[in-house]
């Protein structure tokens, strides 16, 4: 009786190893070999320029600061009464 359970455990272990081995082969990542086209000069890095497309330098990012937008003169604090 004891030898039967050892044999079945051994066969189950071998079967599990085979299944995990095939899963490892099937789920191995491969390189995508994708082409990334440039949107601006040299951006993104390692990009390829399309034929006939004029590339321009990237626009410079500017902070969006608006002074007194909407008339909020009191800094967002709602007070009752006269203000000094």
N, C-alpha and C positions, 0 to 999 in steps of 0.2 A: 504494500500500500504506500509506503514511504517513497519507494523508487518511482512510483507513478507520478507523485506530486513533484518530485525533483525533475523528471523528464518534461512534464507539462510546463513547469516554470522555466526550464531551459529553452524549450521551444517558443514560449511566449517572449522571452528576452531576445531571442534571435529574430523573431518576427518584428518586434518593436524596433530593433536595430536596423533592419532592412527598410522599414517604413520611414524612420527618421533619416536614414541615408538618402533615400529617394526624395524626401521633402527638402533636404539640404541642397541637393543638386537642382531641384526644380525652382527653388526660391533664391538662388544665388543672383545678386544684382549684376547687371551688365552695363557698360557705358552706353549712354544715350546717343552719342555722336550727333547732337543737335547743332544747328547753325544759329548763332545769335547775330542778328543784324544790328548795325549801328543806328542809333537814333540821333546822336550828335557826334561831333568829332571826337573819336577816342572813347566814347561812352556807349555801352558798358565796356569794360576792359576785355580785350581779346575778341572784339566784334568784327564782323565782315561787312564791308560797305556794299550795298546793292548797286548794280550798274544803272547809271542814269539818274541817281538820286543825289541832290546837292546837300551836303552835310554842313551844318552851321555850328558854331560854338554853343555850348550849353548856356541857357540864361542864368544870370546870377540871382540867387535867392535873396530876397529882401524881406526884412521884418515888416509885418503889417501893423503899423502903429498909427492910430487915428486919435488926434487930440480933440477932446470934448465932443465925442460922437454922440449925438442924441441929446445933448444938453444936460448931461449928468454932472452938475457943478458941485454937488455936495458929497461926492465920493460914494454914493450908494446908500447913505444912511438917511433914513426917513425920520425926521424930528418934527415935533409939534412946536409951533411958535416961531418967533423971529430968530433969524440967524445973524450972528455978528460977523 
